[in-house]
């Protein structure tokens, strides 16, 4: 367990890294909701709030699937 904690201090899990990036660019993550228990409607609303915050900060937002031939293999 100590070795895992030491590794995470150097390379944190992706969720922690994304949270740090969001805080660094000024997006305040919603800490009141647990993502695993959110309804689809609540998830959609949270995504809309996050995109609105990003747009207010001047971060370009692209909606829809990007034009990548490898992504065409994935379902919507």
C-alpha positions as CSV (number, residue, x, y, z in Angstrom):
1,X,0.0,0.0,0.0
2,X,2.8,2.4,0.8
3,X,4.4,1.8,-2.7
4,X,1.1,2.6,-4.3
5,X,0.7,5.8,-2.3
6,X,4.3,6.8,-3.3
7,X,3.5,6.1,-7.0
8,X,0.3,8.2,-6.8
9,X,2.3,11.1,-5.4
10,X,4.4,11.1,-8.5
11,X,1.7,10.0,-11.0
12,X,-1.8,10.5,-9.7
13,X,-4.8,8.6,-11.1
14,X,-6.4,10.2,-14.1
15,X,-9.4,11.5,-12.2
16,X,-7.1,13.5,-9.8
17,X,-5.1,14.8,-12.7
18,X,-8.2,16.0,-14.5
19,X,-9.4,17.6,-11.4
20,X,-6.1,19.5,-11.0
21,X,-6.2,20.6,-14.6
22,X,-9.8,21.9,-14.1
23,X,-8.8,23.8,-11.0
24,X,-5.7,25.2,-12.8
25,X,-7.8,26.6,-15.7
26,X,-10.5,27.9,-13.4
27,X,-13.3,25.3,-13.6
28,X,-14.7,24.5,-10.2
29,X,-15.6,20.8,-10.2
30,X,-19.0,19.9,-8.6
31,X,-18.1,18.1,-5.4
32,X,-21.7,17.7,-4.2
33,X,-22.6,14.9,-6.6
34,X,-21.1,11.4,-6.7
35,X,-20.6,10.5,-10.4
36,X,-21.4,6.8,-9.9
37,X,-24.8,7.5,-8.6
38,X,-25.9,10.3,-10.9
39,X,-29.0,9.8,-13.1
40,X,-28.5,10.3,-16.8
41,X,-30.4,13.7,-16.6
42,X,-28.1,14.9,-13.8
43,X,-25.0,13.8,-15.7
44,X,-26.3,15.8,-18.8
45,X,-26.9,18.9,-16.6
46,X,-23.4,18.6,-15.0
47,X,-21.8,18.4,-18.5
48,X,-23.8,21.4,-19.6
49,X,-22.6,23.4,-16.6
50,X,-19.0,22.4,-17.2
51,X,-19.2,23.3,-20.9
52,X,-20.7,26.7,-20.0
53,X,-17.9,27.4,-17.5
54,X,-15.3,26.4,-20.1
55,X,-16.9,28.7,-22.7
56,X,-17.0,31.6,-20.2
57,X,-13.2,31.1,-19.8
58,X,-12.7,31.3,-23.5
59,X,-11.8,27.6,-24.0
60,X,-12.9,26.4,-27.4
61,X,-15.6,23.7,-27.2
62,X,-16.2,21.2,-30.0
63,X,-19.5,19.3,-29.8
64,X,-20.1,16.0,-31.5
65,X,-17.6,13.4,-32.8
66,X,-14.3,14.7,-34.1
67,X,-13.2,13.8,-37.6
68,X,-11.0,10.8,-36.8
69,X,-11.1,7.7,-39.0
70,X,-10.2,5.5,-36.1
71,X,-13.1,6.9,-34.1
72,X,-15.5,5.8,-36.8
73,X,-15.1,2.3,-35.4
74,X,-16.7,3.3,-32.1
75,X,-20.4,3.5,-31.6
76,X,-22.2,6.7,-30.6
